[in-house]
């Protein structure tokens, strides 16, 4: 099964940027749980675009709720990643049904 390193790396970059947001640990852990779920979705050929979109929307919602300048900057990074991932997933196999 192919491994999509570029897509997994895009999520890893979001993870590293999250460190700069300065969230309390309990909230940071919630972000990381969502990011881990997204990474599991995008790293192989059976990424489900609907599931991935829902997870990215959950991440965006959480980021929008952080009331800080770094949090607002993080929203922009998540939006960029969402566009990148959506474009790449469109060219892959679909999730086996």
C-alpha positions as a printed NumPy array, in Angstrom:
array([[  0.   ,   0.   ,   0.   ],
       [  1.47 ,   3.388,  -0.944],
       [  2.354,   5.856,   1.773],
       [  1.638,   9.516,   0.935],
       [  4.525,  11.234,   2.653],
       [  3.746,  14.723,   1.317],
       [  0.28 ,  14.629,   2.854],
       [  1.512,  13.231,   6.169],
       [  4.199,  15.945,   6.163],
       [  1.549,  18.641,   5.649],
       [ -0.148,  17.459,   8.835],
       [  3.204,  17.275,  10.653],
       [  3.777,  20.94 ,   9.742],
       [  0.409,  21.815,  11.281],
       [  1.463,  19.926,  14.406],
       [  4.72 ,  21.873,  14.663],
       [  2.908,  25.19 ,  14.161],
       [  0.463,  24.294,  16.895],
       [  3.335,  24.501,  19.377],
       [  3.551,  28.234,  18.671],
       [ -0.095,  28.898,  19.486],
       [  0.548,  28.576,  23.22 ],
       [ -2.544,  26.619,  24.187],
       [ -3.082,  25.167,  27.643],
       [ -2.041,  21.493,  27.702],
       [ -5.576,  20.139,  28.   ],
       [ -6.673,  22.019,  24.863],
       [ -3.412,  21.246,  23.034],
       [ -4.093,  17.53 ,  23.548],
       [ -7.51 ,  17.895,  21.902],
       [ -5.913,  19.544,  18.862],
       [ -3.319,  16.775,  18.66 ],
       [ -6.024,  14.096,  18.769],
       [ -7.749,  15.687,  15.772],
       [ -4.42 ,  16.098,  13.939],
       [ -3.551,  12.443,  14.551],
       [ -6.913,  11.367,  13.14 ],
       [ -6.323,  13.507,  10.043],
       [ -2.852,  12.042,   9.579],
       [ -4.237,   8.5  ,   9.725],
       [ -6.751,   9.458,   7.033],
       [ -4.327,  11.061,   4.569],
       [ -1.27 ,   8.827,   4.818],
       [ -2.53 ,   5.952,   2.664],
       [ -4.337,   5.463,  -0.611],
       [ -7.725,   4.894,   0.984],
       [ -8.146,   8.353,   2.446],
       [-11.803,   9.238,   2.574],
       [-12.264,  12.845,   1.414],
       [-15.498,  13.295,   3.401],
       [-13.989,  12.065,   6.65 ],
       [-10.86 ,  14.137,   6.104],
       [-12.943,  17.241,   5.358],
       [-14.988,  16.725,   8.53 ],
       [-11.845,  16.329,  10.637],
       [-10.268,  19.444,   9.112],
       [-13.487,  21.353,   9.798],
       [-13.343,  20.195,  13.424],
       [ -9.755,  21.432,  13.64 ],
       [-10.752,  24.78 ,  12.131],
       [-13.631,  25.151,  14.56 ],
       [-11.341,  24.463,  17.509],
       [ -8.754,  26.916,  16.174],
       [-11.355,  29.636,  15.693],
       [-12.386,  29.253,  19.326],
       [ -8.9  ,  30.124,  20.556],
       [ -8.972,  33.812,  21.284],
       [ -5.4  ,  34.766,  20.487],
       [ -3.352,  36.152,  17.639],
       [ -1.373,  32.886,  17.278],
       [ -4.688,  31.024,  17.202],
       [ -5.979,  33.216,  14.394],
       [ -2.727,  32.692,  12.477],
       [ -3.147,  28.958,  12.97 ],
       [ -6.573,  29.13 ,  11.312],
       [ -4.87 ,  30.448,   8.169],
       [ -2.381,  27.549,   8.225],
       [ -5.197,  25.012,   8.606],
       [ -7.061,  26.613,   5.673],
       [ -3.944,  26.303,   3.492],
       [ -3.494,  22.68 ,   4.498],
       [ -7.167,  21.923,   3.836],
       [ -6.872,  23.226,   0.269],
       [ -3.655,  21.258,  -0.307],
       [ -5.081,  18.013,   1.057],
       [ -8.412,  18.326,  -0.797],
       [ -6.621,  18.765,  -4.108],
       [ -4.363,  15.771,  -3.506],
       [ -7.14 ,  13.48 ,  -2.263],
       [ -9.209,  14.152,  -5.379],
       [ -6.674,  12.186,  -7.433],
       [ -6.61 ,   9.069,  -5.226],
       [ -8.592,   5.865,  -4.904],
       [-11.725,   6.104,  -2.886],
       [-12.282,   4.477,   0.441],
       [-13.267,   0.802,  -0.018],
       [-16.988,   0.381,   0.596]])
